[in-house]
Amino acid sequence: MADLSSKLSVNVDTSMFIQSHTPFAEFTYGEHSLRDKCILVVGGEYGQCRDVANAYGFTNVVTPGDIYAAHPEIWPFSKVFKDYYKRFAKPLPKPINAESPEESLKIEAIFVYNDPRDWGLDIQVVLDILLSREGILGTYSSKNGDKSLPNHGFGQDGQPLLYFSNPDLFWAASHHLPRLGQGGFREALEGVWDAVTGVPLRKKIIGKPHQETYEFAEKRLLRHREALFGKKADQLKRVYMVGDNPESDIKGANTYVSPRGIEWISLLTRTGVYKDRPGHKPTWKPRKIVDDVKAAVQYALHDSEWPEPLR
């Protein structure tokens, strides 16, 4: 934050940032709060996503690495990651106890915060939970495969909900071609689930381009604006969404319906997932395609009729 504040000559703090998983913080509030429930957090390096979940207010967070460290037999192909998991794994609140399910680890919700690193382990653990009875690891629901039940009995026995924070199939990395992102992991998990069950995977996806994330961002922006200008500030009329991915950034801005009547304008940069190529048009058409973020800001200032252009 200090480095970014210095470069922009603007005081920047975490309240000004919204990552794909930031809306998960909302699950720690309300009548059905998961604040003190045992949740599984998937993705990221080391225990960083657990730390983020704790910062959001979740008090009982388990990772696949914790489960593997306690029960390495759950996925024997992660032996090469054994030392890696030892560096951040924490004791489980309960073990996996197939002989005594009431004393076994129970997961109340599954959150994929970031792109997973060990896909095999993570898919296996998530699959075990979704096939269990009421999210109790070490159990297998007797309803699974019962064709007399909805969804052939799968997901009909109190299993926890599965949440993904980012639907992006690709993202822009240092490699010259886009790399698979969290959407790739989701597709792999869905493929395994389909092979095992033959029914659709029950899940909830947030992040761009979904409505929930844009509304969360709009609320955060309005709170920040009120802190700057007070409650008597003029009504916010438009927001400029600058992004490099037509399938997420641009689609989200184009399809978002603001409950407050605020106009969202999409600006697509050439510096990430999207690259200009002859005959190649973005799947979702932005208001304007620009070279980079600076050009996007210049466009927004001109479009908003600010008196002085950005230099």
N, C-alpha and C positions, 0 to 999 in steps of 0.2 A: 504494500500500500504506500509506503514511504517513497519507494522508487517511482511509482506511477504518479504520485502527487508532485514529486519534484519535476518529472518530465513534462507534466501538463500545467504546472504552476497553479494547480487547483487542489484544495484539500479534499482528498478522497478517503472514504471509509467504507467498511463492509456493508453498511445500510444502502449504499448506492449500487451494489452488485447483486445480480440474480443469476445463479447458476441453475442448471437444469433440475437439480435436486432440491433447490431452496424451498419450493412449495411443500415439500415433505414436512417442513416444520409445522404446517397447519394441523398435522395429525396429533400434535401434542396438546391440542386444545379441544374444548367442547365436551359434550355428553359422552361421546364414544372415543375419548382420548386414548391413544396408545402410549402415552408418556411412560407409564410404569409397566407396560406389558413387555414380554420377551419378544423382540423382533430380530429377524435375520437381515443383515445389511451385506449386500454383495457388491464387489467391484473395488477399483482403486488399488493403489500400492500400499503395502504394509497395512497398518491399522488406521490410515488417514480417514477413510469414510466412516469408521466407527467414531473417530474423534469429532467429525462433522455432525453425526447423528447425536452424539452427546451434547454438542454445543446447541443443537436445535431443541434440546430438552428431553430426549429419550434417555431413560435411566438404565435400561436392561437390554443391551445390544450384544448380539452374537454374530460372528462372521464364520464363513466356511472354514477359514484357517483355524479358528478356535476348535471347531468340530474335528478337523483333521488331526490337530495336535493331540487331542484327547482320545480319538478313535481312528488311528491311521488306516485301519482295515476298511474304513468306509469307502476309500478310493485308493487302491494300492499303486496306481500309476502316478501318484504325486510324490513318490519317494525323492525325486530329484529336487523337490521344493521343501523338503523337510527342514533344512536349516533356515530357509527363508521364513517359514511359518513360526519357527521357534523365536524369531526376533520380535514378534508382536502379538502372538497368540496369548489369550487370557483364559483362565479357568472357566469352564462352563458352569452356569448356575445349577444345572442338573446334568447327570450323565445320560447317555443313551442306554436305556435299560429295557430290553425286549421282554424280559421275564416279569418285570413289574412296571407296566406302562404308566401307572399313576405316579411313579417316581422318575419317569423319563423326561427328558428335555421336551418342552412344548413351545412351538413357535406360533405367535399370534398374527404376524404379518411378515411379508417378504418384500424388501425394498432393494431394487437394483439402483444404486446411487451413481455408479460410474462404470466404464468399460471393464469387465472382469479380466484378470490376468491368467487364471488357471481355469479355462473353460470346462474342462472335463470334470474336475472336482465340483465346481459350482453347479453345473447342470445336474450332476448326480445328487447333490444335497437338495437342490430345489425340487427335483423329481421325487425324492424320498418324502419330502414334506407334503407335496401335493397329492401323493398317493396314500398318505397316512390317515389315521383316524384322528380328526380334530387337531392336526398339526403336531401330534406326538411322535417324535422320531423313534424308530424301532418298531412302529406298528404299520399294518397294511389294512386299509379299510375293507370291510367285508362287502361294502356296497359297490366297489370297483367292478365294472363289467356286468352289472345287473341291468339287463336290457329292459326290465319293467320300470326302471327309474329314469327320470330325465337325464340326458347326457350319458346314458348307459351307466349311471351311478357314479361317474367320475366327478369329483368336486362337490359331492352331495352329502358329505359327512363331516361338516364343520371345519374343513381345511381352511387355512388362512388365505387372504387375498394376496395377489402378486402384483407389485407395482414397478413399472419401469419409468425412469426419469428422462429418457432421451430416445426418440425413435430413429435417429439418424443411422442409415445404413453405412454411409461413408463420412469421413471427415478429412480435413486437409492437414497432413503432417509434413515433416521435412522431406519425405520421399516425393518424387515428382508426380506420382499418381496417387489419387485418394486411397485411404486405408479404411478397412472395415471398422465400424464403431459399435456402439452398444446395440444398434439395430441388427448387426450381424450376429451378436450373441443371442438376441431374442429370437431371430429366425432359426438359429441352430437349436435352441431349446424347444421352440414350437415344432421343429421337425422331429426331434426325439419324442416329444409328447404325442404327436400324431402317430408315430410308428408304434408306440406303446399302447395308446388308448383308442386311436381312430376317431377321436372327437376334438373339437376346437379347444384351445387353451383359454381358460378364463383368466383375464388379466386386465389391468388398467394402465394405460400409457399416458403420461403427462409430458411436459417439455414441449418445445416447438415441434409441430405447428398447432398444438392443441389449445383449445379455448381457455382452459383453466390456467395455463401458464401465462398467457397474454393478459388475462384479467388480473392475475397476481402481480404481474409487472406494472400494469396500469395503476393498481392501488398503491404499490410501492412508490411509483413516480409521483402520484398525487400527494402522498404524505411528505415526500421530500420537497415538493414544490411549496406545500403549505408551510414547511419549516423555514423555507427561504423567504417567502413573500407574505405569509400570514393568511388567515382565512378569508380576507377581503380581496385576494388576488382574482384577476379576471378568469373566467372559465377557460380551461385548457381546451384548445380547438383541434390540435393535431399532434401526432407523434410520428417521428421518422424512424422506421425500422431498417437498420443497416445490417446486411448479412451477406454471406458468401455461398449459401446453399439454397437453391430454389425450392427444394422439396421440404425444407423446414422453415427457414427464415422468411422467405418470400411468400410461400403458401400460407404461413401463419398470419402474416400481416394482411394478406389479401382476403382471407376468409374470416378473420376475427371480427366479431360484432360487439362493439363497445356498448355496455349497458348505459353509458353516460353520453353517448352520441359523439365520442371523440373519433376523429378520422385518423386512421393509421395508413401511412404512406410507405411503400416498400422501395428500398434502394439496394440494388445488387452490385457487389464489388467483384472485380476480376482477380482478386488476390487469394482465393481459397479453393473451395470445391469447384466453383464454376470457372470455366476457362472459355474465352472466346475462340471458337473454331469455325472455319467456313461451313455454312449450312447448319450450324448447331444453334438452336434456340433454347432458352431455359424453359423447363416444363411449366413453370409458373412465371408469368410475365410481370416484371416489376414496373414501377412508375418510370425508373431510370436505371440504366446500367452505367456504373462509374468505375474509374480505375482503382480507387482505394478509399479508405475511410475518410481521409482529408477531403477528397473530392465530394464524398457524400455529405459531409458537413457543409462544405461550400454551397452545394445544391440546396440543402435545407435552409440555409441562411438567406439565399437569394429567393427561394420559393416563399419564404415567410416574410419577405420584404424588410429584412433588417437593414439598417442604414449603412453599415460598413461591411464589406466582404472580409472573410478570413484570409489572412496573409500567411 
